[in-house]
């Protein structure tokens, strides 16, 4: 049985995109036909899909005409798997077998003249929507994106200076037409009227009590302006619409949200004059901070925008909310911020109330189609665990760091606004619909989206995550956004009969979204896989198993269960699942552990599970609820390759004897004359062996005859910069030496094959780990013994 804790380092970094041209990966690429067989597969039938991944270079440019849909209730879109009768101008939908006539403008279709959506290699195509395709009709200009900054001023002078520096860089990178607004808050909320440039004009809201969207709009004089269902403000005939908002002389929302080109000076003056919150803080008390009211005001203001406007609330938070709605801890410093133990014992008095408040805020933002991004920079918790619902449901970005001066915050914040190759490809107003063959039901989605409650025949009885629907809203999505869709097999009476069996199953993902360039697009991905008879044909099941995707899907699934079910024991659940999987698909003689072996498609799976059991997703000890929420939000939204790095980091060795190469994620990989580079996704660690560190401290690298040593020291830094450059949030870079205090960042991730109990066997220059955890070798021995039991 493979005991290679870093073979995944090679598996996780292939040259081609491992998600393929469709950006879809499935746990099983061959599906069993019955419910019973599916449950015997142990790992759920699931797909991860990246709905806004940058298109494959070989795919056609976006098609300038609307897509063809199958007749209701199916409504699937035309795709390469449809059977086409060119003579009769008919296409047969592969999902429901309905016959559909081509419309008149497809009259020229023939075997030698087919539209792009029928090319066999175009299983993913994009369409341009609205106005395009109608001859002579120009596409309407898209409303400009809105960025509303919400800045916490209850921070020390030094931190506020870092915030101002970051804001100035962001403002310089924003496109000229983007609309910008500013809210600052401490004990009270200040909404700045940027359109009034003669002197600074501020609307002040009290931070003590909850205010509704209607009250906010009323106080700002925006009640009825530009909201659907309200009469429009009177307008001079022929007067142009201002800022893509509903027109209004001075009463419109454009007093608060101005194009970057018009308010750059006002904004930079405001930032220069920004002071830390002046409200006095009594000794032994926390600062009074009303985060909840500030976010309500921001969401309320955006509610006055034209519907369909893509908008982001970007909140920069420097501490916990201590007043008003969303409060997570009292002002008294003697009361600590809630821990995991408090949450388990129901001893966190403010938790449920705050979660309820953010749940309401999430619903409001989703109905408006707007996004909440949170950048939390503080040594203590700020309340991410409570805000998680609002960030995840709106598809927001989240970054957690220790200070606004830390590179994790500064570089990540800048990345949002960068264009070109560095761009995150931030898109707005997405909806995802799923159509599939009729023996498949959708259980739900884990990831940054919200159910649109569109019930139908395709909804399964059991719900996972955002379920009971076949359509989901994604207010914000980017190139890396990945969703996990869980499926159920429920064959109908007829499909079980011989002669009626279709060997293939089809799943179609239809995403409509506002592209970063502004125009609306529809992206259609249709995949085809085959049914197998699981009871007789395990080889085909095994051949179609994707162990990386399976590990990530299980990690997302148990993270959800740990949040939803109070007494859920994740470690036991994972152990049982792994034993069942190995006894179902392993090769062995009954009751003979030494005969046990696994197919190569399963060989890395036990070590993924070993590392998942030890990871921060399962072991919440030593992490705050905020950190756990942060890790889980990123696990749920990142690509498979990135999520694998979170579960099982990769380790690369740099030495004089050999080129940089992956090594075992094991304490035995440490050597005095080696430099190790660990990529654990949230942190990147450069670890110098003892001898290397001593040579460096003596300054050998500065001597011309030791140029090779200088290159060896530099190589891991260059590799680390490559990793950091392509990742959001930017990981923390830790540079440490063997036996140094920060070496813990590496040691915590390694397989403890040598502990203080076995210190006598350790090679000189290597290391031991002070732990009672079992090593991977012991774990495998137990697994083999239990898997072969009759």
ZAKOL-381039 format. One record per residue (C-alpha): residue in three letters; x, y, z. Coordinates in steps of 0.05 Angstrom, whole numbers, padded with zeros to 5 digits, always signed. Each point is the difference from the previous one (the first is absolute). Layout:
BEGIN
alaXYZ...
//
This chain:
BEGIN
unk+00000+00000+00000unk+00029+00068-00020unk+00029+00036+00059unk+00023+00061-00037unk-00022+00064+00033unk+00025+00045-00055unk-00017-00037-00064unk-00056+00050-00002unk+00051+00055-00009unk+00012-00028-00069unk-00073-00017-00010unk-00022+00070+00020unk+00043+00039-00050unk-00008-00028-00070unk+00015+00046-00058unk-00070-00002-00032unk-00061+00026+00035unk-00022-00060+00041unk-00073+00024-00002unk+00000-00010-00076unk-00032+00048-00051unk-00068-00005+00034unk+00026+00018+00070unk-00041-00058+00028unk+00026-00058+00041unk-00041-00059+00027unk+00015-00046+00058unk-00022-00059-00044unk+00004+00003-00076unk-00043-00063-00008unk-00065-00002+00040unk-00037-00059+00030unk-00072-00008-00023unk-00034-00011+00067unk-00006+00036+00067unk+00027-00061+00037unk+00061-00005-00044unk+00012+00075+00007unk+00000-00005+00076unk+00049-00059-00004unk+00049+00047-00036unk+00009+00036+00068unk+00025+00065-00033unk-00061+00041-00022unk-00015+00012-00074unk+00021+00072-00007unk+00029+00050-00050unk+00041+00062+00011unk-00011+00054-00051unk+00035+00067-00011unk-00054+00040-00036unk+00043+00061-00019unk+00067-00033-00014unk+00040+00036-00054unk-00019-00034-00065unk+00045-00052-00032unk+00044+00030-00055unk-00028-00050-00050unk-00073+00017+00013unk-00038+00046-00048unk-00010+00074+00017unk-00068+00017+00033unk-00057-00012-00049unk-00038+00063-00018unk-00070-00031-00002unk-00048-00028+00053unk+00003-00075+00016unk-00055-00050-00020unk-00038-00033+00057unk-00037-00066+00001unk-00075+00004+00011unk-00023+00006+00074unk+00002-00030+00051unk+00071-00022-00022unk+00026+00067-00026unk+00070-00028-00011unk+00043+00038-00050unk+00023-00027-00068unk+00067-00036+00008unk+00047-00047-00039unk-00033-00063+00029unk-00068+00017-00033unk-00019-00045-00059unk-00014+00042-00062unk-00043-00018-00059unk+00026+00049-00053unk-00053-00017-00052unk-00059+00012+00046unk+00035+00057+00037unk-00013-00033+00067unk+00044-00012+00061unk-00012-00051+00055unk+00018+00021+00071unk+00048-00051+00032unk-00029+00014+00070unk-00075-00010-00011unk-00002-00028-00072unk-00050+00054-00023unk+00000+00019-00073unk+00011+00074-00015unk-00005+00038-00066unk+00056+00047-00018unk-00025+00073-00008unk+00000+00033-00069unk+00069+00034+00009unk+00031-00070+00005unk-00027-00017-00070unk+00070-00005-00031unk+00021-00055+00049unk+00029-00063-00033unk+00052-00053+00014unk+00054+00044-00029unk-00027+00064+00032unk-00013-00007+00074unk-00002+00055+00053unk+00056+00003+00052unk-00043-00028+00057unk-00005-00067-00038unk+00076-00008-00010unk+00019-00064+00037unk+00059+00035+00035unk-00045+00058+00024unk-00031-00032+00061unk+00008+00069+00032unk-00023+00062-00038unk-00016+00072+00019unk-00055+00043-00030unk-00004+00076+00002unk-00068+00022+00025unk-00047+00060-00011unk-00003+00041-00063unk+00054-00041-00033unk-00024-00043-00057unk-00058+00046-00017unk+00023+00034-00064unk+00014+00074+00012unk-00018-00001+00074unk+00059+00023+00041unk+00011-00035+00067unk-00023+00046+00056unk+00058+00030+00039unk+00009-00041+00063unk-00009+00038+00066unk+00069+00016+00029unk+00025-00042+00059unk-00008+00030+00070unk+00053-00005+00055unk-00025+00023+00068unk+00057+00002+00051unk-00019-00010+00074unk+00060+00020+00044unk+00007-00015+00075unk+00031+00060+00036unk+00003-00032+00069unk+00073-00016-00012unk+00066+00030+00023unk+00032+00056-00041unk+00052-00046-00031unk-00051-00050-00025unk-00044+00056-00029unk+00061+00025-00039unk+00009-00069-00031unk-00074+00001-00019unk+00008+00068-00033unk+00061-00024-00040unk-00038-00061-00024unk-00061+00042-00018unk+00042+00049-00041unk+00030-00057-00040unk-00069-00030-00011unk-00029+00067-00023unk+00057+00008-00050unk-00016-00068-00030unk-00076+00008-00006unk-00028+00011-00070unk-00022+00073-00013unk-00073-00018-00011unk-00007-00043+00064unk-00045+00031+00053unk+00030+00009+00069unk-00030+00013+00068unk+00029+00006+00070unk-00027-00019+00069unk+00043+00007+00062unk-00022-00026+00068unk+00021-00004+00073unk-00051+00014+00054unk-00044+00031-00053unk-00006-00010-00075unk+00020+00056-00047unk-00024-00001-00072unk+00040+00050-00041unk-00036+00040-00054unk+00055+00001-00053unk-00043+00041-00048unk+00004+00060+00046unk+00072+00022-00010unk-00002+00071+00029unk+00007-00028+00070unk-00005-00069+00030unk-00073-00018+00011unk-00016-00062+00042unk-00063-00038+00019unk+00007-00029+00070unk-00037-00063+00024unk-00002-00023+00072unk+00035-00066+00011unk-00046-00026+00055unk-00062-00026-00035unk-00019-00037-00063unk-00026+00043-00057unk-00040-00027-00059unk+00017+00013-00073unk-00062+00045-00006unk+00022+00044+00059unk+00070+00007-00029unk-00026+00021-00069unk-00050+00047+00033unk+00054+00034+00042unk+00044+00008-00062unk-00058+00030-00040unk+00002-00059-00048unk-00068-00032+00017unk-00032-00019-00066unk+00061+00019-00042unk+00020-00051-00051unk-00031-00060+00033unk-00044-00047-00039unk-00073+00009+00018unk+00008+00074+00018unk-00019+00057-00045unk+00062+00031-00033unk+00022+00070+00020unk-00027+00052-00050unk+00049+00010-00057unk+00009+00054-00052unk-00016-00028-00068unk+00065-00018-00036unk+00043+00007+00062unk+00052-00055+00001unk-00001-00053+00054unk+00055+00012+00051unk+00051-00053+00019unk-00042-00058-00023unk-00046+00016+00059unk-00071+00026-00003unk+00004+00075-00013unk-00010+00049+00056unk+00022+00072+00003unk+00034-00001+00068unk-00040-00052+00036unk+00028-00060-00036unk+00047-00054+00026unk+00055+00034-00042unk+00012+00049+00056unk+00033-00059+00036unk+00025-00043-00057unk+00042+00038-00051unk+00042-00020-00060unk+00073-00006+00019unk+00019+00054-00049unk-00045+00051+00036unk+00015-00015+00073unk+00074-00018+00002unk+00020+00067+00032unk-00057+00000+00050unk+00016-00072+00019unk+00074+00012+00010unk-00015+00062+00043unk-00048-00042+00042unk+00053-00055+00009unk+00053+00052+00020unk-00047+00029+00052unk-00024-00067+00028unk+00014-00005+00075unk-00005-00060+00047unk-00068-00002+00034unk-00002+00058+00051unk-00048-00033+00048unk+00034-00010+00067unk+00015-00072+00021unk-00004-00012+00075unk+00056-00039+00034unk-00014-00075+00000unk-00048+00007-00059unk+00002-00015-00074unk-00013+00054-00052unk-00074+00009-00016unk-00007-00026-00071unk-00066-00006-00039unk+00020-00045-00059unk-00071-00026-00009unk-00033+00069-00009unk+00056+00021-00048unk-00012-00060-00045unk-00076+00012+00004unk+00010+00072-00023unk+00045-00022-00057unk-00050-00054-00022unk-00058+00050+00006unk+00036+00052-00042unk+00014-00051-00055unk-00074-00019+00002unk-00013+00067-00034unk+00043-00020-00061unk-00032-00022-00064unk-00016-00075+00003unk+00052-00040-00037unk+00058+00045+00021unk+00060-00041+00022unk+00023+00027+00067unk+00049-00020+00055unk+00001+00022+00072unk+00074-00004+00019unk+00005+00001+00076unk+00067+00012+00035unk-00008-00023+00072unk+00049+00010+00057unk-00035-00033+00058unk-00064-00031+00028unk-00069+00032-00002unk-00017+00021+00071unk-00065+00038-00009unk-00066-00005-00037unk-00021-00055-00048unk+00054-00051-00017unk+00034+00010+00068unk+00045-00059+00017unk+00029+00021+00068unk-00015+00052+00053unk+00042+00063+00011unk+00029-00028+00064unk+00070-00028-00012unk-00010-00051+00056unk-00048-00038-00047unk+00042-00037-00051unk-00023-00009-00073unk-00036-00067-00009unk+00042-00063-00012unk-00018-00068-00030unk-00011-00026+00070unk-00050+00056+00014unk-00038-00015-00064unk-00002-00075+00016unk-00028+00014+00070unk-00049+00054-00024unk+00039+00050+00043unk+00006+00053-00053unk-00057+00047+00017unk+00003+00044-00062unk+00015-00053-00053unk-00070-00022-00023unk-00026+00071-00001unk+00058+00025-00042unk-00007-00059-00049unk-00074+00016-00007unk+00017+00073-00016unk+00051-00019-00053unk-00048-00051-00029unk-00050+00057-00010unk+00054+00043-00031unk+00019-00057-00047unk-00072-00006-00024unk-00003+00075-00013unk+00066+00001-00038unk-00019-00062-00042unk-00068+00031-00019unk+00038+00063-00022unk+00054-00042-00034unk+00058+00031+00039unk+00063-00028+00031unk+00031+00006+00069unk+00077-00005+00003unk+00034+00000+00068unk+00073+00017+00014unk+00010-00013+00074unk+00067+00022+00029unk+00005-00007+00075unk+00036-00040+00053unk-00066-00019+00033unk-00062-00028-00036unk-00046+00048-00037unk-00061-00045-00009unk+00013-00037-00066unk-00034-00061+00028unk-00066+00040+00005unk+00011+00036-00066unk+00015-00064-00038unk-00072-00008-00022unk-00002+00069-00032unk+00068-00007-00034unk-00013-00070-00027unk-00071+00011-00024unk+00021+00062-00039unk+00063-00031-00029unk+00045+00051+00036unk+00075-00002+00009unk+00030-00007+00069unk+00070+00013+00026unk+00023-00009+00072unk+00066+00029+00024unk+00032+00027+00063unk+00010+00073-00021unk-00017+00047-00057unk+00076+00007-00008unk+00009-00074-00013unk+00015-00023-00072unk-00059-00049+00004unk-00048+00060+00003unk+00039+00050-00043unk+00013-00046-00059unk-00068-00034+00002unk-00037+00067+00003unk+00039+00026-00060unk-00014-00064-00040unk-00076+00014-00001unk+00010+00062-00042unk+00056-00022-00046unk-00013-00014-00073unk+00038-00041-00052unk+00029-00068+00017unk-00003+00015+00074unk-00075+00013-00003unk-00046-00044+00041unk-00054+00007-00054unk-00053+00026+00049unk-00069-00012-00030unk-00068+00021+00026unk-00073-00023+00001unk+00010-00073-00017unk-00053-00054+00000unk+00014-00074-00009unk-00051-00049-00026unk+00010-00075-00004unk-00035-00047-00048unk+00014-00075+00000unk-00023-00067-00026unk-00065-00021+00033unk+00029-00056+00044unk+00043+00052+00037unk-00024+00046+00055unk+00037+00061+00029unk+00009-00001+00076unk+00031+00069+00006unk+00063+00042-00004unk+00056+00016+00049unk+00035+00065-00017unk-00010+00075-00009unk-00073+00003-00025unk-00072+00004+00022unk-00059-00045-00018unk-00052+00035-00044unk-00053-00049+00026unk-00016-00024-00071unk-00030-00067+00017unk-00011-00053-00054unk+00003-00073-00019unk+00076+00002+00004unk+00004+00016+00075unk+00020-00058+00045unk-00035-00017+00066unk+00064+00007+00040unk+00031+00069+00002unk+00075+00017+00004unk+00017+00074+00010unk-00041+00047-00044unk-00052-00050-00025unk-00074-00009-00019unk+00013+00037-00065unk+00030-00006-00070unk+00022+00074-00004unk+00048+00040+00043unk+00019+00073+00006unk+00073+00020+00001unk+00003+00076+00013unk+00076-00002-00007unk+00044-00051-00035unk+00071-00001-00028unk+00046-00044-00041unk+00016-00045+00059unk-00070-00007+00029unk-00016-00074+00005unk-00067-00031+00022unk-00011-00072+00022unk-00065-00030-00026unk-00027-00064+00034unk-00042-00048-00040unk-00044-00059+00015unk-00019-00058-00046unk-00073-00018-00002unk-00017-00043-00060unk-00071+00000-00024unk-00038-00066-00012unk+00007+00006-00075unk+00075+00014-00002unk+00013-00064+00037unk-00031-00043-00055unk+00048-00032-00051unk-00006+00034-00067unk-00016+00067+00031unk+00069+00010+00030unk+00040+00059-00025unk+00074-00014+00010unk+00017+00074+00011unk-00020+00052+00052unk+00002+00075-00014unk+00007+00060+00047unk-00004+00072-00023unk+00023+00061+00039unk-00028+00067-00026unk+00031+00062+00031unk-00023+00070-00018unk+00044+00056+00028unk+00025+00070-00011unk+00070-00006-00028unk+00056+00045+00028unk-00004+00039-00066unk-00072+00016+00017unk-00042-00040-00050unk-00047-00056+00022unk+00021-00070-00023unk-00030-00070+00003unk+00050-00056+00009unk-00024-00071-00016unk+00039-00061+00020unk-00028-00069-00017unk+00036-00063+00023unk-00012-00072-00018unk+00019-00060+00043unk-00021-00072-00002unk-00044-00044+00043unk+00029-00066+00024unk-00031-00058+00036unk+00037+00008+00066unk-00017-00068+00029unk+00036-00039-00055unk+00048+00052-00028unk+00045+00030+00054unk+00058+00009-00049unk-00035+00055-00038unk-00018+00035+00065unk+00072-00004+00024unk+00027+00025-00067unk-00045+00062+00006unk+00018+00019+00072unk+00033+00068+00010unk+00034-00003+00068unk+00019+00074+00005unk-00072+00022-00014unk-00026-00053+00048unk+00045+00025+00056unk-00021+00072-00009unk-00075-00018-00005unk+00004-00039+00065unk+00037+00058+00034unk-00055+00048-00022unk-00055-00049+00020unk+00027-00012+00070unk+00013+00074+00011unk-00073+00012-00014unk-00022-00057+00046unk+00045+00026+00056unk-00036+00067-00005unk-00070-00028-00005unk+00001-00060+00047unk+00019+00012+00073unk+00027-00069+00019unk+00031-00018-00068unk+00067-00036+00009unk+00038+00015-00065unk+00060-00044+00015unk-00042-00062+00013unk-00043+00014-00061unk+00062+00006-00045unk+00032-00063+00029unk-00063-00041-00012unk-00008+00027-00071unk+00072-00016-00017unk-00005-00071+00029unk-00065-00013-00040unk+00032+00028-00064unk+00063-00043+00008unk-00039-00064+00015unk-00045+00014-00060unk+00054+00017-00052unk+00064-00029+00029unk+00034-00064-00024unk+00010-00050+00058unk-00011-00069+00028unk-00049-00001+00059unk+00034+00010+00068unk+00069+00007-00030unk+00024+00073+00008unk+00066-00014-00036unk-00037-00017-00064unk-00034+00068-00004unk+00013+00046-00059unk-00037+00058-00033unk-00008+00019-00073unk+00043+00061-00020unk-00063+00043-00005unk-00010-00010+00075unk+00073-00003+00022unk+00005+00072+00024unk-00069+00001+00032unk+00019-00029+00069unk+00054+00053+00009unk-00048+00056-00021unk-00047-00026+00055unk+00058-00005+00050unk+00019+00073-00013unk-00073+00022-00001unk-00010-00030+00070unk+00058+00041+00025unk-00018+00064-00039unk-00030+00065+00027unk-00067-00020-00032unk-00010-00058+00048unk+00045+00019+00060unk-00027+00066+00023unk+00042-00002+00064unk+00049+00059+00001unk-00041+00039-00052unk-00051+00054+00015unk-00071-00006-00029unk+00019+00058-00047unk+00060-00038-00027unk-00040-00064-00009unk-00054+00039-00038unk+00053+00032-00043unk+00034-00066-00017unk-00067-00033-00017unk-00024+00058-00044unk+00063-00006-00042unk-00003-00076-00002unk-00071+00006-00027unk+00016+00049-00055unk+00069-00018-00028unk+00019-00046-00057unk+00016-00074+00013unk+00075+00011-00009unk+00000+00057+00052unk-00045-00038+00048unk+00046-00061-00003unk+00058+00045+00022unk-00042+00021+00060unk-00013-00072+00020unk+00068-00029-00018unk+00055+00051-00010unk+00056-00012-00050unk+00073-00002+00021unk+00059+00015-00046unk+00073-00012+00018unk+00058+00045-00024unk+00071-00027+00009unk+00069+00000-00033unk-00006-00073-00022unk-00064+00002-00040unk-00047+00047-00037unk-00062+00025+00039unk-00044-00061+00009unk-00063-00020+00039unk+00014-00039+00064unk-00043-00038+00051unk-00042+00044+00045unk+00036-00033+00057unk+00047+00021+00057unk+00053-00046-00031unk+00005+00049-00058unk+00034+00051+00045unk+00076+00000-00009unk+00054+00048+00023unk+00024+00015-00071unk-00068+00010-00032unk-00048+00057-00010unk-00074-00021+00001unk-00057+00039-00032unk-00069-00016+00028unk-00063+00024-00036unk-00058-00007+00049unk-00044+00049-00040unk-00011+00050+00057unk+00074+00003+00015unk+00063-00013-00040unk+00059-00021+00043unk+00074+00002-00019unk+00037-00043+00051unk+00077+00000+00003unk+00036-00062+00028unk+00050+00012+00057unk+00063+00000-00042unk-00030+00045-00054unk-00023+00050+00053unk+00070+00001+00031unk+00034+00012-00067unk-00050+00056-00016unk+00012+00033+00068unk+00075-00001-00015unk-00014+00037-00065unk+00029-00052-00048unk-00052+00020-00052unk+00034+00068-00007unk+00068-00030-00020unk+00012-00007-00075unk+00027-00072+00006unk-00065-00022+00033unk-00046+00025-00055unk-00034-00068-00004unk-00020+00006+00073unk-00030+00069-00014unk-00041-00031-00057unk-00023-00057+00046unk-00025+00051+00051unk-00035+00040-00053unk-00035-00057-00037unk-00055-00015+00052unk-00016+00074+00006unk-00011+00005-00076unk-00044-00062+00003unk-00039+00028+00059unk-00012+00066-00037unk-00028-00039-00059unk-00049-00035+00047unk-00019+00066+00035unk-00010+00037-00066unk-00054-00046-00025unk-00041-00006+00063unk-00056+00037+00034unk-00001+00013+00059unk+00075+00011-00001unk+00031-00053+00046unk+00044+00017+00060unk+00074-00010-00014unk+00039-00030+00058unk+00076-00005-00004unk+00029-00041+00057unk+00058-00044+00022unk+00003-00070+00029unk-00011+00002+00076unk-00024+00074-00006unk-00066+00022+00031unk-00036+00006-00068unk+00021-00070-00021unk-00068-00020+00031unk-00034+00023-00065unk+00034-00058-00036unk+00002-00052+00056unk-00075+00005+00012unk-00014-00025-00070unk+00050-00058-00003unk-00015-00074+00010unk+00029-00016+00069unk+00039-00062-00021unk+00052+00018+00053unk-00025+00024+00068unk+00032+00008+00068unk-00015-00074+00012unk+00042-00023-00059unk+00055+00053+00005unk+00055-00053+00003unk-00014-00020-00073unk+00007+00070-00030unk+00052+00015-00053unk+00050+00055+00021unk-00022+00069-00024unk-00073-00022-00004unk-00054+00018+00050unk-00054-00029+00045unk-00070+00024+00015unk-00025+00004+00072unk-00068-00032-00009unk-00041-00060+00019unk-00036-00001-00068unk+00006-00064-00039unk+00044+00000-00063unk-00026-00015-00069unk+00033-00069+00001unk-00038-00020+00063unk-00064+00030-00029unk+00008-00043-00062unk+00013-00064+00040unk-00065+00011+00039unk-00037+00016-00065unk+00024-00064-00034unk-00018-00042+00060unk-00071+00028+00005unk-00013+00001-00076unk+00014-00075-00008unk-00042-00023+00060unk-00054-00049-00021
//
